[in-house]
Amino acid sequence: MILPQRPRRLRSTAALRDMMRETSLRPENLMLPLFAEEGNNVRKAVDGMPGVERQSIDVLVDTARRAQDAGLCGVLLFASVDAASKDNSGAAACDPNGLLPRAIHAIRAACSEFTVASDVALDPYSVYGHDGIVEGQVIVNDATVEVLARMSVMHAQAGANIVAPSDMMDGRVGEIRGALDAAGRTDVGIMSYTAKYASCLYGPFRGILDSAPAFGDKRSYQMDPANAREALREAALDAAEGADILMVKPAGWYLDIIARLSATAERPVAAYQVSGEYAMMWAAAQRGSFDFDRALLESTLSIRRAGASLILTYGAMHVAEMLS
Ligand code: PBG
């Protein structure tokens, strides 16, 4: 048989495959989401998500140190708020002595060169589990944005280098940028959840923070999974309003969105491999369907191949270990 083209030639040895590899995945492409909880020496494992825990600040500091030593690019902090502190105004979210500012401050003090990103949204603090102030059945946009801007300045003052608004309210990036600049924090960046889809894959996360919506769903602010062009509009708006990094979320089912944004938007693109993606891989591996480690590596490599500069994943530490 005469075959002029034999692509297999370049796959025949490990050395050739290494030479031909188009995409590299390194620990510095990875950021680890962490959950802060009140208390001391607290570690509460999360069922179905290996390696994920809610941790008190002393333990978090230790975890952040290990993440830095593993070569990760940073951590993204979420607050696990007790039911008694939740309301419909975001009061606890704006308390400068609240859980998140204290956690940010402690990690910043222990890891001065590390990237500390903080979640900016009201759902962990909301009695309704929504990402905004609720009036009747409506999630109010502009009043919410004001709170998010205050929250962002507080996180910046506590030591965050990046604030990450995960709410999908309109105009919040511009408002946050303005508030940070007015407070003299021109140095603090904004990683915007630009194309955040209304996804079933957030289920485990809402279990961790006890933040499932008390009524309705999030489809009046998070994006319709059917839409791609709309993501380009969101990206253009966030970029114009001053976002430094544009995030797509979830990641694995939205690789086309990652690819489109990274080809068109003049900003680095991040992608969040969310709780449901991680739990799904673990559950399938538990059934013996495939190997968890390989699934984790293949999925994160694929997100990178699609064009993400930065990947947020609960498996960040494990992936970094496997890469080194
Ligand atoms: C909400 C928020 C969500 C996640 C991060 N921030 C979920 C939601 O919209 O309810 C999900 C992250 C994950 O599933 O890992 N501000």
py3Dmol code that shows the C-alpha trace and the ligand (Angstrom):
import py3Dmol

protein = """\
ATOM      1  CA  MET A   1       0.000   0.000   0.000  1.00  0.00           C
ATOM      2  CA  ILE A   2       1.326   3.413  -0.972  1.00  0.00           C
ATOM      3  CA  LEU A   3       0.249   6.019   1.518  1.00  0.00           C
ATOM      4  CA  PRO A   4       1.710   9.473   1.010  1.00  0.00           C
ATOM      5  CA  GLN A   5       0.549  10.666   4.429  1.00  0.00           C
ATOM      6  CA  ARG A   6       1.342   8.733   7.590  1.00  0.00           C
ATOM      7  CA  PRO A   7       0.656  10.963  10.612  1.00  0.00           C
ATOM      8  CA  ARG A   8       1.376   7.997  12.900  1.00  0.00           C
ATOM      9  CA  ARG A   9       5.093   8.454  12.194  1.00  0.00           C
ATOM     10  CA  LEU A  10       5.122  11.396  14.562  1.00  0.00           C
ATOM     11  CA  ARG A  11       3.323   9.464  17.275  1.00  0.00           C
ATOM     12  CA  SER A  12       5.600   6.465  17.312  1.00  0.00           C
ATOM     13  CA  THR A  13       7.829   7.335  20.270  1.00  0.00           C
ATOM     14  CA  ALA A  14       7.430   9.323  23.446  1.00  0.00           C
ATOM     15  CA  ALA A  15      10.176  11.691  22.313  1.00  0.00           C
ATOM     16  CA  LEU A  16       8.353  12.464  19.059  1.00  0.00           C
ATOM     17  CA  ARG A  17       5.056  12.881  20.879  1.00  0.00           C
ATOM     18  CA  ASP A  18       6.741  15.306  23.294  1.00  0.00           C
ATOM     19  CA  MET A  19       8.139  17.248  20.356  1.00  0.00           C
ATOM     20  CA  MET A  20       4.749  17.421  18.652  1.00  0.00           C
ATOM     21  CA  ARG A  21       2.705  18.458  21.690  1.00  0.00           C
ATOM     22  CA  GLU A  22       0.792  21.650  20.887  1.00  0.00           C
ATOM     23  CA  THR A  23      -0.506  22.495  24.335  1.00  0.00           C
ATOM     24  CA  SER A  24       1.279  22.710  27.635  1.00  0.00           C
ATOM     25  CA  LEU A  25      -0.343  22.593  31.024  1.00  0.00           C
ATOM     26  CA  ARG A  26       1.689  23.836  33.963  1.00  0.00           C
ATOM     27  CA  PRO A  27       0.952  24.416  37.654  1.00  0.00           C
ATOM     28  CA  GLU A  28       1.062  28.178  37.082  1.00  0.00           C
ATOM     29  CA  ASN A  29      -1.996  27.848  34.837  1.00  0.00           C
ATOM     30  CA  LEU A  30      -3.992  26.585  37.819  1.00  0.00           C
ATOM     31  CA  MET A  31      -5.849  28.373  40.577  1.00  0.00           C
ATOM     32  CA  LEU A  32      -7.363  26.605  43.579  1.00  0.00           C
ATOM     33  CA  PRO A  33     -10.810  27.566  44.933  1.00  0.00           C
ATOM     34  CA  LEU A  34     -10.969  27.464  48.760  1.00  0.00           C
ATOM     35  CA  PHE A  35     -13.821  27.666  51.278  1.00  0.00           C
ATOM     36  CA  ALA A  36     -13.357  29.640  54.481  1.00  0.00           C
ATOM     37  CA  GLU A  37     -15.318  28.804  57.605  1.00  0.00           C
ATOM     38  CA  GLU A  38     -15.339  30.265  61.143  1.00  0.00           C
ATOM     39  CA  GLY A  39     -13.486  28.487  63.916  1.00  0.00           C
ATOM     40  CA  ASN A  40     -10.114  27.038  64.668  1.00  0.00           C
ATOM     41  CA  ASN A  41      -8.495  23.936  63.295  1.00  0.00           C
ATOM     42  CA  VAL A  42     -11.674  23.157  61.357  1.00  0.00           C
ATOM     43  CA  ARG A  43     -11.554  20.911  58.295  1.00  0.00           C
ATOM     44  CA  LYS A  44     -14.888  19.687  56.994  1.00  0.00           C
ATOM     45  CA  ALA A  45     -14.596  17.300  54.089  1.00  0.00           C
ATOM     46  CA  VAL A  46     -17.055  17.611  51.229  1.00  0.00           C
ATOM     47  CA  ASP A  47     -18.769  14.402  50.230  1.00  0.00           C
ATOM     48  CA  GLY A  48     -18.053  13.349  46.657  1.00  0.00           C
ATOM     49  CA  MET A  49     -15.250  15.879  46.118  1.00  0.00           C
ATOM     50  CA  PRO A  50     -11.862  14.455  47.149  1.00  0.00           C
ATOM     51  CA  GLY A  51      -9.477  17.020  48.612  1.00  0.00           C
ATOM     52  CA  VAL A  52     -12.176  19.674  49.017  1.00  0.00           C
ATOM     53  CA  GLU A  53     -12.812  20.959  52.542  1.00  0.00           C
ATOM     54  CA  ARG A  54     -14.315  23.893  54.315  1.00  0.00           C
ATOM     55  CA  GLN A  55     -11.444  25.167  56.432  1.00  0.00           C
ATOM     56  CA  SER A  56     -10.985  27.656  59.238  1.00  0.00           C
ATOM     57  CA  ILE A  57      -8.539  30.468  58.550  1.00  0.00           C
ATOM     58  CA  ASP A  58      -5.566  28.861  60.345  1.00  0.00           C
ATOM     59  CA  VAL A  59      -5.927  25.756  58.167  1.00  0.00           C
ATOM     60  CA  LEU A  60      -6.528  27.837  55.028  1.00  0.00           C
ATOM     61  CA  VAL A  61      -3.234  29.629  55.547  1.00  0.00           C
ATOM     62  CA  ASP A  62      -1.509  26.284  55.580  1.00  0.00           C
ATOM     63  CA  THR A  63      -3.328  25.177  52.424  1.00  0.00           C
ATOM     64  CA  ALA A  64      -2.427  28.428  50.654  1.00  0.00           C
ATOM     65  CA  ARG A  65       1.241  27.911  51.584  1.00  0.00           C
ATOM     66  CA  ARG A  66       1.134  24.427  50.092  1.00  0.00           C
ATOM     67  CA  ALA A  67      -0.575  25.752  46.960  1.00  0.00           C
ATOM     68  CA  GLN A  68       2.148  28.346  46.564  1.00  0.00           C
ATOM     69  CA  ASP A  69       4.864  25.721  47.078  1.00  0.00           C
ATOM     70  CA  ALA A  70       3.192  23.506  44.465  1.00  0.00           C
ATOM     71  CA  GLY A  71       3.622  26.327  41.949  1.00  0.00           C
ATOM     72  CA  LEU A  72      -0.055  27.209  41.497  1.00  0.00           C
ATOM     73  CA  CYS A  73      -0.775  30.749  40.379  1.00  0.00           C
ATOM     74  CA  GLY A  74      -3.105  31.506  43.250  1.00  0.00           C
ATOM     75  CA  VAL A  75      -6.183  30.756  45.302  1.00  0.00           C
ATOM     76  CA  LEU A  76      -9.777  31.947  44.989  1.00  0.00           C
ATOM     77  CA  LEU A  77     -11.554  32.413  48.304  1.00  0.00           C
ATOM     78  CA  PHE A  78     -15.223  31.791  49.082  1.00  0.00           C
ATOM     79  CA  ALA A  79     -16.931  32.279  52.443  1.00  0.00           C
ATOM     80  CA  SER A  80     -19.062  29.632  54.100  1.00  0.00           C
ATOM     81  CA  VAL A  81     -21.433  31.816  56.116  1.00  0.00           C
ATOM     82  CA  ASP A  82     -23.576  30.502  58.987  1.00  0.00           C
ATOM     83  CA  ALA A  83     -27.329  30.760  58.507  1.00  0.00           C
ATOM     84  CA  ALA A  84     -27.694  33.313  61.338  1.00  0.00           C
ATOM     85  CA  SER A  85     -25.498  35.860  59.495  1.00  0.00           C
ATOM     86  CA  LYS A  86     -27.461  35.709  56.238  1.00  0.00           C
ATOM     87  CA  ASP A  87     -29.923  38.442  55.279  1.00  0.00           C
ATOM     88  CA  ASN A  88     -31.244  40.220  52.185  1.00  0.00           C
ATOM     89  CA  SER A  89     -28.858  43.195  52.251  1.00  0.00           C
ATOM     90  CA  GLY A  90     -25.354  41.760  52.132  1.00  0.00           C
ATOM     91  CA  ALA A  91     -24.531  43.223  55.565  1.00  0.00           C
ATOM     92  CA  ALA A  92     -22.167  40.366  56.453  1.00  0.00           C
ATOM     93  CA  ALA A  93     -20.608  40.630  52.979  1.00  0.00           C
ATOM     94  CA  CYS A  94     -19.647  44.244  53.736  1.00  0.00           C
ATOM     95  CA  ASP A  95     -18.318  43.706  57.258  1.00  0.00           C
ATOM     96  CA  PRO A  96     -14.598  44.601  57.223  1.00  0.00           C
ATOM     97  CA  ASN A  97     -14.111  42.138  60.095  1.00  0.00           C
ATOM     98  CA  GLY A  98     -16.076  39.446  58.283  1.00  0.00           C
ATOM     99  CA  LEU A  99     -14.803  35.981  57.471  1.00  0.00           C
ATOM    100  CA  LEU A 100     -13.547  36.688  53.964  1.00  0.00           C
ATOM    101  CA  PRO A 101     -11.528  39.869  54.735  1.00  0.00           C
ATOM    102  CA  ARG A 102      -9.900  38.061  57.670  1.00  0.00           C
ATOM    103  CA  ALA A 103      -9.076  35.051  55.508  1.00  0.00           C
ATOM    104  CA  ILE A 104      -7.674  37.269  52.740  1.00  0.00           C
ATOM    105  CA  HIS A 105      -5.580  39.183  55.237  1.00  0.00           C
ATOM    106  CA  ALA A 106      -4.174  36.060  56.884  1.00  0.00           C
ATOM    107  CA  ILE A 107      -3.206  34.458  53.573  1.00  0.00           C
ATOM    108  CA  ARG A 108      -1.753  37.685  52.247  1.00  0.00           C
ATOM    109  CA  ALA A 109       0.386  37.974  55.413  1.00  0.00           C
ATOM    110  CA  ALA A 110       1.642  34.384  55.103  1.00  0.00           C
ATOM    111  CA  CYS A 111       2.179  34.343  51.317  1.00  0.00           C
ATOM    112  CA  SER A 112       3.148  37.870  50.309  1.00  0.00           C
ATOM    113  CA  GLU A 113       3.907  37.093  46.644  1.00  0.00           C
ATOM    114  CA  PHE A 114       0.985  34.761  46.037  1.00  0.00           C
ATOM    115  CA  THR A 115      -2.145  35.697  44.100  1.00  0.00           C
ATOM    116  CA  VAL A 116      -5.130  35.957  46.384  1.00  0.00           C
ATOM    117  CA  ALA A 117      -8.405  36.286  44.498  1.00  0.00           C
ATOM    118  CA  SER A 118     -11.688  36.757  46.320  1.00  0.00           C
ATOM    119  CA  ASP A 119     -15.242  35.925  45.384  1.00  0.00           C
ATOM    120  CA  VAL A 120     -17.538  38.927  45.107  1.00  0.00           C
ATOM    121  CA  ALA A 121     -21.222  37.946  45.146  1.00  0.00           C
ATOM    122  CA  LEU A 122     -24.108  37.938  47.584  1.00  0.00           C
ATOM    123  CA  ASP A 123     -25.330  34.342  47.333  1.00  0.00           C
ATOM    124  CA  PRO A 124     -23.293  32.965  50.275  1.00  0.00           C
ATOM    125  CA  TYR A 125     -24.732  35.799  52.406  1.00  0.00           C
ATOM    126  CA  SER A 126     -28.294  35.770  51.072  1.00  0.00           C
ATOM    127  CA  VAL A 127     -31.225  34.216  52.930  1.00  0.00           C
ATOM    128  CA  TYR A 128     -32.617  33.561  49.450  1.00  0.00           C
ATOM    129  CA  GLY A 129     -29.447  32.057  48.023  1.00  0.00           C
ATOM    130  CA  HIS A 130     -29.557  34.580  45.184  1.00  0.00           C
ATOM    131  CA  ASP A 131     -26.678  36.661  43.870  1.00  0.00           C
ATOM    132  CA  GLY A 132     -28.477  39.909  44.509  1.00  0.00           C
ATOM    133  CA  ILE A 133     -30.877  41.786  46.707  1.00  0.00           C
ATOM    134  CA  VAL A 134     -34.369  40.372  46.352  1.00  0.00           C
ATOM    135  CA  GLU A 135     -37.556  42.458  46.048  1.00  0.00           C
ATOM    136  CA  GLY A 136     -40.640  40.315  45.666  1.00  0.00           C
ATOM    137  CA  GLN A 137     -39.427  37.708  43.197  1.00  0.00           C
ATOM    138  CA  VAL A 138     -37.029  40.061  41.431  1.00  0.00           C
ATOM    139  CA  ILE A 139     -33.240  40.118  41.781  1.00  0.00           C
ATOM    140  CA  VAL A 140     -32.549  43.852  41.807  1.00  0.00           C
ATOM    141  CA  ASN A 141     -29.592  44.860  39.648  1.00  0.00           C
ATOM    142  CA  ASP A 142     -28.354  48.339  40.499  1.00  0.00           C
ATOM    143  CA  ALA A 143     -28.741  48.196  44.289  1.00  0.00           C
ATOM    144  CA  THR A 144     -26.830  44.898  44.225  1.00  0.00           C
ATOM    145  CA  VAL A 145     -24.026  46.393  42.160  1.00  0.00           C
ATOM    146  CA  GLU A 146     -23.473  49.109  44.791  1.00  0.00           C
ATOM    147  CA  VAL A 147     -23.004  46.447  47.466  1.00  0.00           C
ATOM    148  CA  LEU A 148     -20.636  44.470  45.234  1.00  0.00           C
ATOM    149  CA  ALA A 149     -18.500  47.572  44.719  1.00  0.00           C
ATOM    150  CA  ARG A 150     -18.232  48.150  48.480  1.00  0.00           C
ATOM    151  CA  MET A 151     -17.420  44.500  49.028  1.00  0.00           C
ATOM    152  CA  SER A 152     -14.671  44.654  46.409  1.00  0.00           C
ATOM    153  CA  VAL A 153     -12.969  47.663  47.989  1.00  0.00           C
ATOM    154  CA  MET A 154     -13.054  45.887  51.341  1.00  0.00           C
ATOM    155  CA  HIS A 155     -11.409  42.785  49.860  1.00  0.00           C
ATOM    156  CA  ALA A 156      -8.775  44.965  48.217  1.00  0.00           C
ATOM    157  CA  GLN A 157      -8.024  46.701  51.519  1.00  0.00           C
ATOM    158  CA  ALA A 158      -7.723  43.276  53.176  1.00  0.00           C
ATOM    159  CA  GLY A 159      -5.052  42.273  50.660  1.00  0.00           C
ATOM    160  CA  ALA A 160      -6.719  40.653  47.637  1.00  0.00           C
ATOM    161  CA  ASN A 161      -4.864  41.253  44.357  1.00  0.00           C
ATOM    162  CA  ILE A 162      -7.856  40.182  42.306  1.00  0.00           C
ATOM    163  CA  VAL A 163     -11.561  40.472  42.964  1.00  0.00           C
ATOM    164  CA  ALA A 164     -13.785  38.039  41.121  1.00  0.00           C
ATOM    165  CA  PRO A 165     -17.436  39.087  40.719  1.00  0.00           C
ATOM    166  CA  SER A 166     -19.425  35.874  40.146  1.00  0.00           C
ATOM    167  CA  ASP A 167     -22.912  37.380  40.137  1.00  0.00           C
ATOM    168  CA  MET A 168     -23.720  38.333  36.494  1.00  0.00           C
ATOM    169  CA  MET A 169     -25.390  41.657  37.392  1.00  0.00           C
ATOM    170  CA  ASP A 170     -25.183  44.228  34.586  1.00  0.00           C
ATOM    171  CA  GLY A 171     -22.585  46.966  34.936  1.00  0.00           C
ATOM    172  CA  ARG A 172     -20.860  45.601  37.998  1.00  0.00           C
ATOM    173  CA  VAL A 173     -17.378  45.498  36.483  1.00  0.00           C
ATOM    174  CA  GLY A 174     -17.425  49.226  35.700  1.00  0.00           C
ATOM    175  CA  GLU A 175     -18.838  50.081  39.097  1.00  0.00           C
ATOM    176  CA  ILE A 176     -16.254  47.927  40.881  1.00  0.00           C
ATOM    177  CA  ARG A 177     -13.400  49.391  38.788  1.00  0.00           C
ATOM    178  CA  GLY A 178     -14.591  52.902  39.651  1.00  0.00           C
ATOM    179  CA  ALA A 179     -14.858  52.117  43.357  1.00  0.00           C
ATOM    180  CA  LEU A 180     -11.422  50.472  43.490  1.00  0.00           C
ATOM    181  CA  ASP A 181      -9.818  53.403  41.686  1.00  0.00           C
ATOM    182  CA  ALA A 182     -11.584  55.946  43.891  1.00  0.00           C
ATOM    183  CA  ALA A 183     -10.197  54.086  46.918  1.00  0.00           C
ATOM    184  CA  GLY A 184      -6.697  54.301  45.453  1.00  0.00           C
ATOM    185  CA  ARG A 185      -6.604  50.590  44.585  1.00  0.00           C
ATOM    186  CA  THR A 186      -5.720  50.912  40.920  1.00  0.00           C
ATOM    187  CA  ASP A 187      -3.376  47.962  41.529  1.00  0.00           C
ATOM    188  CA  VAL A 188      -6.157  45.440  42.195  1.00  0.00           C
ATOM    189  CA  GLY A 189      -7.416  43.482  39.192  1.00  0.00           C
ATOM    190  CA  ILE A 190     -10.863  42.247  38.229  1.00  0.00           C
ATOM    191  CA  MET A 191     -11.434  38.696  37.062  1.00  0.00           C
ATOM    192  CA  SER A 192     -14.982  38.873  35.814  1.00  0.00           C
ATOM    193  CA  TYR A 193     -17.287  35.910  35.475  1.00  0.00           C
ATOM    194  CA  THR A 194     -18.121  37.060  31.971  1.00  0.00           C
ATOM    195  CA  ALA A 195     -19.948  34.092  30.513  1.00  0.00           C
ATOM    196  CA  LYS A 196     -21.433  32.330  33.488  1.00  0.00           C
ATOM    197  CA  TYR A 197     -24.153  29.936  32.415  1.00  0.00           C
ATOM    198  CA  ALA A 198     -27.240  28.888  34.382  1.00  0.00           C
ATOM    199  CA  SER A 199     -25.941  25.361  34.890  1.00  0.00           C
ATOM    200  CA  CYS A 200     -26.931  22.241  36.808  1.00  0.00           C
ATOM    201  CA  LEU A 201     -23.228  21.747  37.473  1.00  0.00           C
ATOM    202  CA  TYR A 202     -23.174  24.154  40.448  1.00  0.00           C
ATOM    203  CA  GLY A 203     -25.147  21.682  42.570  1.00  0.00           C
ATOM    204  CA  PRO A 204     -22.324  20.454  44.829  1.00  0.00           C
ATOM    205  CA  PHE A 205     -21.046  24.019  45.395  1.00  0.00           C
ATOM    206  CA  ARG A 206     -24.476  25.136  46.605  1.00  0.00           C
ATOM    207  CA  GLY A 207     -24.407  22.201  48.993  1.00  0.00           C
ATOM    208  CA  ILE A 208     -21.050  23.322  50.373  1.00  0.00           C
ATOM    209  CA  LEU A 209     -22.236  26.894  51.028  1.00  0.00           C
ATOM    210  CA  ASP A 210     -25.878  26.017  51.720  1.00  0.00           C
ATOM    211  CA  SER A 211     -26.741  28.554  49.028  1.00  0.00           C
ATOM    212  CA  ALA A 212     -29.289  26.892  46.751  1.00  0.00           C
ATOM    213  CA  PRO A 213     -31.911  29.458  45.644  1.00  0.00           C
ATOM    214  CA  ALA A 214     -34.871  29.481  48.040  1.00  0.00           C
ATOM    215  CA  PHE A 215     -37.214  30.234  45.133  1.00  0.00           C
ATOM    216  CA  GLY A 216     -36.929  30.162  41.373  1.00  0.00           C
ATOM    217  CA  ASP A 217     -33.595  29.766  39.670  1.00  0.00           C
ATOM    218  CA  LYS A 218     -30.791  31.999  38.388  1.00  0.00           C
ATOM    219  CA  ARG A 219     -31.882  32.224  34.759  1.00  0.00           C
ATOM    220  CA  SER A 220     -32.771  35.925  34.982  1.00  0.00           C
ATOM    221  CA  TYR A 221     -29.095  36.750  35.463  1.00  0.00           C
ATOM    222  CA  GLN A 222     -26.914  33.779  34.480  1.00  0.00           C
ATOM    223  CA  MET A 223     -26.708  32.966  30.775  1.00  0.00           C
ATOM    224  CA  ASP A 224     -28.789  30.544  28.750  1.00  0.00           C
ATOM    225  CA  PRO A 225     -26.687  27.455  27.874  1.00  0.00           C
ATOM    226  CA  ALA A 226     -28.058  27.770  24.323  1.00  0.00           C
ATOM    227  CA  ASN A 227     -26.237  31.051  23.684  1.00  0.00           C
ATOM    228  CA  ALA A 228     -22.759  31.672  22.318  1.00  0.00           C
ATOM    229  CA  ARG A 229     -23.045  35.036  20.559  1.00  0.00           C
ATOM    230  CA  GLU A 230     -24.330  36.552  23.775  1.00  0.00           C
ATOM    231  CA  ALA A 231     -21.042  35.572  25.425  1.00  0.00           C
ATOM    232  CA  LEU A 232     -19.211  37.797  22.943  1.00  0.00           C
ATOM    233  CA  ARG A 233     -21.439  40.694  23.955  1.00  0.00           C
ATOM    234  CA  GLU A 234     -20.790  40.051  27.652  1.00  0.00           C
ATOM    235  CA  ALA A 235     -17.063  39.884  26.911  1.00  0.00           C
ATOM    236  CA  ALA A 236     -17.099  43.190  25.032  1.00  0.00           C
ATOM    237  CA  LEU A 237     -18.997  44.860  27.881  1.00  0.00           C
ATOM    238  CA  ASP A 238     -16.751  43.493  30.627  1.00  0.00           C
ATOM    239  CA  ALA A 239     -13.616  44.444  28.701  1.00  0.00           C
ATOM    240  CA  ALA A 240     -14.936  47.963  28.101  1.00  0.00           C
ATOM    241  CA  GLU A 241     -15.854  48.301  31.774  1.00  0.00           C
ATOM    242  CA  GLY A 242     -12.319  47.418  32.822  1.00  0.00           C
ATOM    243  CA  ALA A 243     -12.148  43.666  33.414  1.00  0.00           C
ATOM    244  CA  ASP A 244      -8.581  42.310  33.403  1.00  0.00           C
ATOM    245  CA  ILE A 245      -9.470  38.636  32.991  1.00  0.00           C
ATOM    246  CA  LEU A 246     -12.624  37.173  31.417  1.00  0.00           C
ATOM    247  CA  MET A 247     -13.939  33.927  32.832  1.00  0.00           C
ATOM    248  CA  VAL A 248     -16.079  31.226  31.269  1.00  0.00           C
ATOM    249  CA  LYS A 249     -18.003  28.923  33.598  1.00  0.00           C
ATOM    250  CA  PRO A 250     -18.554  25.979  33.626  1.00  0.00           C
ATOM    251  CA  ALA A 251     -15.579  24.887  31.537  1.00  0.00           C
ATOM    252  CA  GLY A 252     -15.913  21.374  30.092  1.00  0.00           C
ATOM    253  CA  TRP A 253     -19.311  21.740  28.425  1.00  0.00           C
ATOM    254  CA  TYR A 254     -18.432  25.259  27.245  1.00  0.00           C
ATOM    255  CA  LEU A 255     -15.132  24.728  25.437  1.00  0.00           C
ATOM    256  CA  ASP A 256     -16.544  26.445  22.340  1.00  0.00           C
ATOM    257  CA  ILE A 257     -17.143  29.589  24.384  1.00  0.00           C
ATOM    258  CA  ILE A 258     -13.593  29.474  25.758  1.00  0.00           C
ATOM    259  CA  ALA A 259     -12.261  29.085  22.216  1.00  0.00           C
ATOM    260  CA  ARG A 260     -14.354  31.943  20.851  1.00  0.00           C
ATOM    261  CA  LEU A 261     -13.481  34.354  23.618  1.00  0.00           C
ATOM    262  CA  SER A 262      -9.795  33.540  23.540  1.00  0.00           C
ATOM    263  CA  ALA A 263      -9.775  34.096  19.768  1.00  0.00           C
ATOM    264  CA  THR A 264     -11.617  37.402  19.869  1.00  0.00           C
ATOM    265  CA  ALA A 265     -11.369  39.096  23.259  1.00  0.00           C
ATOM    266  CA  GLU A 266      -8.277  41.161  23.930  1.00  0.00           C
ATOM    267  CA  ARG A 267      -8.048  39.854  27.464  1.00  0.00           C
ATOM    268  CA  PRO A 268      -6.753  36.642  29.006  1.00  0.00           C
ATOM    269  CA  VAL A 269      -9.470  34.033  29.381  1.00  0.00           C
ATOM    270  CA  ALA A 270      -9.985  31.968  32.523  1.00  0.00           C
ATOM    271  CA  ALA A 271     -12.207  28.918  32.821  1.00  0.00           C
ATOM    272  CA  TYR A 272     -13.775  27.436  35.938  1.00  0.00           C
ATOM    273  CA  GLN A 273     -14.034  23.663  36.104  1.00  0.00           C
ATOM    274  CA  VAL A 274     -16.921  23.733  38.548  1.00  0.00           C
ATOM    275  CA  SER A 275     -17.987  21.514  41.413  1.00  0.00           C
ATOM    276  CA  GLY A 276     -20.330  19.361  39.305  1.00  0.00           C
ATOM    277  CA  GLU A 277     -17.625  18.675  36.728  1.00  0.00           C
ATOM    278  CA  TYR A 278     -15.234  17.567  39.440  1.00  0.00           C
ATOM    279  CA  ALA A 279     -17.849  15.498  41.301  1.00  0.00           C
ATOM    280  CA  MET A 280     -18.982  13.886  38.055  1.00  0.00           C
ATOM    281  CA  MET A 281     -15.470  12.674  37.222  1.00  0.00           C
ATOM    282  CA  TRP A 282     -15.020  11.335  40.747  1.00  0.00           C
ATOM    283  CA  ALA A 283     -18.387   9.547  40.716  1.00  0.00           C
ATOM    284  CA  ALA A 284     -17.689   7.891  37.376  1.00  0.00           C
ATOM    285  CA  ALA A 285     -14.214   6.875  38.539  1.00  0.00           C
ATOM    286  CA  GLN A 286     -15.720   5.377  41.715  1.00  0.00           C
ATOM    287  CA  ARG A 287     -17.911   3.178  39.513  1.00  0.00           C
ATOM    288  CA  GLY A 288     -14.804   2.038  37.707  1.00  0.00           C
ATOM    289  CA  SER A 289     -15.762   3.751  34.441  1.00  0.00           C
ATOM    290  CA  PHE A 290     -12.353   5.399  34.111  1.00  0.00           C
ATOM    291  CA  ASP A 291      -9.312   6.507  36.053  1.00  0.00           C
ATOM    292  CA  PHE A 292      -9.842   9.719  38.039  1.00  0.00           C
ATOM    293  CA  ASP A 293      -6.286  11.021  37.635  1.00  0.00           C
ATOM    294  CA  ARG A 294      -6.374  10.616  33.886  1.00  0.00           C
ATOM    295  CA  ALA A 295      -9.787  12.261  33.667  1.00  0.00           C
ATOM    296  CA  LEU A 296      -8.519  15.212  35.680  1.00  0.00           C
ATOM    297  CA  LEU A 297      -5.449  15.621  33.478  1.00  0.00           C
ATOM    298  CA  GLU A 298      -7.327  15.191  30.213  1.00  0.00           C
ATOM    299  CA  SER A 299     -10.118  17.567  31.172  1.00  0.00           C
ATOM    300  CA  THR A 300      -7.781  20.346  32.349  1.00  0.00           C
ATOM    301  CA  LEU A 301      -5.508  19.919  29.332  1.00  0.00           C
ATOM    302  CA  SER A 302      -8.569  20.195  27.070  1.00  0.00           C
ATOM    303  CA  ILE A 303      -9.691  23.402  28.772  1.00  0.00           C
ATOM    304  CA  ARG A 304      -6.208  24.770  28.202  1.00  0.00           C
ATOM    305  CA  ARG A 305      -6.204  23.615  24.563  1.00  0.00           C
ATOM    306  CA  ALA A 306      -9.496  25.452  24.024  1.00  0.00           C
ATOM    307  CA  GLY A 307      -7.654  28.647  24.949  1.00  0.00           C
ATOM    308  CA  ALA A 308      -7.851  29.258  28.692  1.00  0.00           C
ATOM    309  CA  SER A 309      -4.757  30.903  30.177  1.00  0.00           C
ATOM    310  CA  LEU A 310      -5.990  30.173  33.655  1.00  0.00           C
ATOM    311  CA  ILE A 311      -7.983  27.210  34.956  1.00  0.00           C
ATOM    312  CA  LEU A 312      -9.823  27.193  38.243  1.00  0.00           C
ATOM    313  CA  THR A 313     -10.247  23.648  39.482  1.00  0.00           C
ATOM    314  CA  TYR A 314     -10.739  21.784  42.749  1.00  0.00           C
ATOM    315  CA  GLY A 315      -8.122  19.372  41.433  1.00  0.00           C
ATOM    316  CA  ALA A 316      -5.424  22.060  41.084  1.00  0.00           C
ATOM    317  CA  MET A 317      -3.115  20.609  43.747  1.00  0.00           C
ATOM    318  CA  HIS A 318      -3.476  17.082  42.466  1.00  0.00           C
ATOM    319  CA  VAL A 319      -2.891  18.119  38.850  1.00  0.00           C
ATOM    320  CA  ALA A 320       0.202  20.090  39.881  1.00  0.00           C
ATOM    321  CA  GLU A 321       1.533  17.026  41.698  1.00  0.00           C
ATOM    322  CA  MET A 322       0.958  14.841  38.665  1.00  0.00           C
ATOM    323  CA  LEU A 323       2.681  17.348  36.383  1.00  0.00           C
ATOM    324  CA  SER A 324       5.819  17.530  38.482  1.00  0.00           C
TER     325      SER A 324
END
"""
ligand_1 = """\
16
PBG
C -22.390 32.079 42.745
C -21.346 31.061 42.486
C -21.579 29.751 42.049
C -20.347 29.146 41.931
C -19.391 30.073 42.284
N -20.027 31.255 42.635
C -22.775 28.975 41.764
C -24.078 29.579 41.621
O -24.282 30.397 40.724
O -24.939 29.225 42.410
C -20.174 27.732 41.477
C -18.844 27.126 41.583
C -18.866 25.650 41.497
O -19.894 25.010 41.223
O -17.797 25.079 41.716
N -21.948 33.381 42.913
"""
view = py3Dmol.view(width=600, height=400)
view.addModel(protein, "pdb")
view.setStyle({"model": 0}, {"cartoon": {"style": "trace"}})
view.addModel(ligand_1, "xyz")
view.setStyle({"model": 1}, {"stick": {}})
view.zoomTo()
view.show()
